[in-house]
């Protein structure tokens, strides 16, 4: 027992240091440590940066959206610059052919059609009988007028005999002067009655001669509007009905509207050639015979007549032809596509982009080439002309140019040829 207690006492003495060897402990301060504060600061900085970057990104997105919205609000357009075009020596213009003489034929007397002798397409000569009209009422009127004429002539013969007798008896004072004057006056009245009857007979004979309808000139029957037995009415209180339509086509008239820019180059007596789709490998020579000597204010063109000999009847009235004139090269015009034109109540206009805004400029066309037109006034080669302008395009409207097209006159003319 005593020995065990000593061992435990020794162990306790060895385990527990003595007070003279133990160092005094430092007092602990209350709160967070330095490392914790550093972590808190770093986290706060990160959060602040995230917030700042988020606000900046959102502001930038809103600014970009506003800028894009404004940009999208401005319409994008394509523009083209006018190309210089020298008026060529060859001028081809559309024209219409007409018969040299084109006449409707009407009846001069009323009746029923007895016969007709020519149908459409028939060639007739001047004086040939074309139709016959039956006029029974007119024939009866003529017979009555002829009978009245014979009666008037008989009365005149008796009046002349009586007048001569009274004048002979007056020399012997067998009758009075008054009775002689009455006889002479009666003879004169009977003479006037005869003249009136003869005029009536001649009028009816003239109307009767209209029963037969003759061709007034050499030509072709282009229309027949009657048939056998049809009622034909003529007179002041009736609407005349066209019986035939006759056209002389040995020579053809062609009327062409020449642009004002070429009007001074078209001279009477000059030559021109015609081409038709029916004869792709041929041309017909014609002569400029006259013009209207006035510019049409609506179309700004000069009406020109070209006459073409047509002995074989190859050219038909009403045909669509192209007339080719030879004119000297002169002046320089500008060429633009037809899809740049605006047709407004103010007249023909085009839209030109200047300083980012549209200006509507009035123009004058000197030649229409189909896909392109030549402009005589209103534009310069430096003007950016809008392609395919919208109908709602307004003067001063802001636009942005999407693309610029530059073509010369030769390229434009090739497009015209391909179309």
Buried (B, 14 or more C-beta within 10 A) or exposed (E): EEEEEEEEEEEEEEEEEEEEEEEEEEEEEEEEEEEEEEEEEEEEEEEEEEEEEEEEEEEEEEEEEEEEEEEEEEBEBBBBBBBEBEBEEEBEBEBBBBBBBBBBBBBBBBBEBBEBEBEEEBEBEEEBBBBBBBBEEBBEBBEEBBEBBEEBBEBBEEBBEBBEBBBEBBEEEEBEEEEBBBBBEBBEEBBEBBEEBBEBBEEBEEBBEBBEBBBBBBBBBBBBEBEEEBEBEBEEEEEEBEBBBBBBBBBBBBBBBBBBBBBEBBEEEBEBBBBBEEEEEEEBEBBBEEBEEEBEEEEBBBBBBBBBEBEEEBBBBEBEBBBBBEBEEEEEBBBBBEEBBBEEEEEBBBBBBEEEEBBBBEBBBBBEBEBBBBBBEBBEEEBBBBBEBEEEBEEEBEBEEEEEEEBEBEEBBEBBEEE
